[in-house]
């Protein structure tokens, strides 16, 4: 199994293709902590061989820089379709996070596992608001 791409964004949906807004952010700015971030999405596209296709267990771990869970891991099942007339199949999925409370400024990551194996690590920071430019 191969990860074609994985990214954080403001919003995403999967139809016949991935539609995403605000792709690839790496910082959430907050006036103070703890702070709540209204919404963000994790997008992943996997490429699987005929033998790798089928139903898989997936988990999303949102952790802080100390490796502690910010929320309990989100788990579920995901089906990668069996290819028809090809040797590979594509599986796309979006995980949405809403009203997540970040306890302090620092580094965070979303770690995605499939069948217990880590597929992607998407890192970002929660930082103070930037200072206005001096004039």
C-alpha positions in Angstrom: 0.0 0.0 0.0 1.3 3.4 -0.9 0.2 6.9 0.2 -0.2 9.1 -2.9 -0.8 12.2 -0.7 -1.9 13.3 2.7 -2.6 16.8 3.9 -4.4 19.0 6.4 -6.9 21.6 5.1 -9.7 23.8 6.2 -12.4 21.7 4.5 -12.6 18.7 2.2 -15.0 16.2 0.6 -14.6 13.2 -1.6 -16.9 12.7 -4.5 -15.3 11.1 -7.6 -12.3 13.3 -6.7 -11.0 15.2 -3.7 -12.3 18.8 -3.3 -10.4 20.7 -0.7 -10.0 24.3 0.6 -7.1 25.8 2.5 -4.8 22.9 1.6 -1.6 22.4 3.5 -1.8 24.7 6.5 0.9 24.2 9.2 -0.1 26.8 11.8 -3.2 27.6 13.8 -2.9 31.1 15.3 -4.6 31.7 18.6 -4.9 34.8 20.8 -4.5 32.7 23.9 -4.6 29.1 25.1 -6.4 26.9 25.7 -8.1 27.6 22.4 -10.7 25.8 20.3 -10.2 25.4 16.5 -13.6 25.3 14.8 -12.8 22.8 12.0 -10.1 21.1 10.0 -9.8 18.0 7.8 -7.3 15.3 7.1 -7.2 14.0 3.5 -5.5 10.8 2.4 -5.3 9.0 -0.9 -4.0 5.4 -0.9 -3.0 3.2 -3.8 -3.5 -0.5 -3.2 -2.7 -3.6 -5.1 -5.4 -6.3 -5.8 -4.2 -8.3 -2.7 -4.2 -5.2 -0.5 -7.8 -4.0 -1.4 -10.7 -4.7 0.9 -11.9 -3.5 4.3 -9.3 -2.0 6.7 -9.2 -0.7 10.2 -8.1 3.0 10.3 -7.3 5.2 13.3 -6.5 8.9 13.6 -4.4 10.0 16.6 -4.3 13.7 17.4 -1.4 14.1 19.7 0.7 16.9 21.3 4.5 17.3 21.3 4.8 15.0 24.3 2.9 12.2 22.5 -0.2 12.6 24.6 -3.7 12.3 23.0 -5.6 15.6 22.7 -8.7 13.6 22.0 -9.3 9.8 22.1 -8.2 8.1 18.9 -10.9 8.1 16.2 -11.3 4.7 14.8 -13.3 3.1 12.1 -13.3 1.0 9.0 -12.5 2.0 5.5 -12.9 0.0 2.3 -10.4 0.2 -0.5 -12.3 -1.0 -3.6 -11.0 -4.0 -5.5 -9.7 -2.9 -8.9 -11.6 -3.9 -12.0 -9.5 -4.4 -15.1 -6.4 -3.0 -13.4 -3.7 -4.1 -10.9 -4.2 -1.1 -8.5 -7.0 0.7 -6.8 -7.3 4.1 -5.2 -8.9 4.7 -1.9 -9.6 8.3 -0.7 -10.9 9.4 2.6 -11.5 12.5 4.7 -11.5 12.8 8.5 -13.0 15.9 9.9 -12.1 17.4 13.3 -14.4 20.0 14.9 -14.1 22.2 18.0 -10.8 20.7 19.1 -9.4 22.3 22.2 -5.6 22.8 22.2 -4.4 23.2 25.7 -1.2 25.2 24.9 1.0 26.6 22.2 3.3 24.1 20.6 3.6 21.3 18.1 0.9 18.8 17.4 0.3 16.1 14.8 -2.3 13.8 13.4 -1.0 10.3 13.0 -2.9 8.0 10.7 -2.7 4.2 11.0 -4.1 1.5 8.8 -4.3 -2.0 10.3 -2.0 -0.7 13.1 0.7 0.5 10.7 1.5 4.3 10.5 0.7 5.7 7.1 1.0 9.4 7.6 2.2 12.0 10.1 0.7 15.5 9.5 2.4 18.0 11.8 1.3 21.6 12.7 1.7 24.2 15.4 -0.5 26.2 17.5 1.1 29.7 17.9 0.3 33.1 19.2 -1.2 35.6 16.8 1.5 37.3 14.7 2.6 40.8 15.6 1.3 43.5 13.3 4.0 44.8 11.0 5.7 48.0 12.3 5.3 51.0 10.2 
